[in-house]
Amino acid sequence: MPLPDPRPATPAAAGQRRPAGAGAGRSWLIALRSFAVFAALWWLLATWNANPLQLPTPQSVLSALWGLARDKELFEHAAISTVRLLIALALAIVVAVPLGFWMGLSRRAEAFIDPLVELLRPISGIAWLPLALFIFGVGDTLPVFIMVYVAFFPILLNTVSGARSVDKRLVLAARTMGVGPTALLRHVIIPAALPTVMVGVRLAFAGAWAAIVAAELIGAPSGLGFAIEWYRQMLMTSKVFSFILVIGVVGFLCDAGLRALQRVLTPWSEGTGLQ
């Protein structure tokens, strides 16, 4: 006779399965409520301030946003900044991930590289702007350099942490089965560390996306940061706020894309707190 299942009955097991989209719909409803509260507070503050040059109303910002979108200027600047960000993230990943695994798996490498990393890491990427402007001039290279610098350290440190947090029992079991160093790295260490690496990539994206605005304010002839500074000088505050909103929306969408990519690349990490 089969033994009874010791697990407690869940609503799904008892035939009370919840609708698939119920949780997602509730989350979106809560998010819409928070946006509505934010918009209401913004409108009240703008009405009380009564100075559109300092704080425009949500209506005027939405009107300016529609005009920028209709003229395609909004999409042009957003696309330029996004491409710069993707290039910078790719370069940071290519350099930081292999270096992070090397440091995580070799104490000698860590002892040699870590002091330099800890010396440079506290220096803000914005602090390099004057020197970078002198070296690279105004163009695409300067903001990409600043973003690579900002994104490098979160990816590196999370890769080191992920390489060191691999379960030793998995490594010992693989070695017992005769798995070589290359196969061990490819099939055991990298998959086990990948969730932590992806967290580092998301942190790097957040820092780099914040830094691109400052970099484009000074060292780029286009992009969202350039547009903000351009319309600030022209005292078009509604358009300045429009581009600020676009920065938030693009950042939200990119982070959502990274979350989806993380779920695809590391489905085994769901429910572990790394998603």
Secondary structure by P-SEA (a helix, b strand, c coil): ccccccccccccccccccccaaaaaaaaaaaaaaaaaaaaaaaaaaaaaccccccccaaaaaaaaaaaaaaaaaaaaaaaaaaaaaaaaaaaaaccaaaaaaaaacaaaaaacaaaaaaacccccccaaaaaaaaccccaaaaaaaaaaaaaaaaaaaaaaaaaaccaaaaaaaaaacccaaaaaaccccccaaaaaaaaaaaaaaaaaaaaaaaaaccccccaaaaaaaaaaacaaaaaaaaaaaaaaaaaaaaaaaaaaaaaacccccccccc
